[in-house]
């Protein structure tokens, strides 16, 4: 049975991912730039997963691989996205 009095780490993480999705949608509607929106969603979602790295939810739900992905792979993906976006941005400013 699920205790609704105290939110579990998993529900807090899903809430933070939902908040990052809403923030990225707001950025999309304001700036009309879908690439910036994707980068913001990716970075904020990564932060929400990193905040829960010490949690036991990964072991209890048998999803330990997400911890390794969050620490080693996801930041590299974010850096590549940011560099690609910055290169495209500066090329468009020169032209």
N, C-alpha and C positions, 0 to 999 in steps of 0.2 A: 504494500500500500504506500502511496506517495504522500509525504507530509507536505502540505501546502503552506505551513506556517513559515518555514525557512526555505528560501529558494536553493536548489541544488546548484552545484558548479556548472552543470550542463545547461540548466535553464538560464543561468546568468550569462553564459557564453553565447547561447542562442539569442538572448535579448541584445547583447552587445553587437552581434553580427547583424541583427535586424536594424539596430540604430545606425550602424555604418552603411547599410543598404539605403536607408531613408536619407542619410546625409548625402550619399552619392547621387540619389535621385534629385535632391534639391540642387546640387551642383550641376547636374545635367540640365535641369529646366532653366536655371539661371544663366549658365554659360553656353549652353547648346554645344558642348564639347564632350562627346561620349568617351574619348580617350582619357581625358582628365578624370571623368567620373569613374572609369574602371580602375585607374590608378588609386584614387582615393578610397574606393571600396576595398581594393586589395590590401592597401597599407593598414587601414583601420581594422579590417578583419584579422589580419596578421597580428596586430596589437592585441586584439581581444583574445586570440588563442595563446599568445605569449604570456598574457596575464594569468592564465590558468595552467601554466606548465607544471608547477609544483603540486597541482591537484591530483587526487587519486581517481578522478573520473575517467582518465584515460586507461588506467589499469582495470577498474571495475567494469568498464564497458568493452574491454578488450580492443582498444583502439590506440595502442602505444605508438603505432607508426605515425600517427598525426603529430605527436610530439617531435619526432625526428624531422618530419616534413616541415613543421612550423619553424624549427630552429635552423635547419641547414638548407632547405630548398626554397621555401617561400620568400625569405629575404633576398635571395639571389634573383628570383623572378621579379620582385618589386624593384630592385635596382636596375635590372634590364629594362623594365617598363618605363622607369623614370628617365633613364638615359636616352631611350628611343624617343620619348616624348620631348625631352629637352633638345635633342638634335633636330627633330622635326620643327620644333618651335623656332629655334634660331635660324634654321634654313628659310623658313617662311618670312622671318623678319628681315633677312638680307635681301630677299627678292622684291 
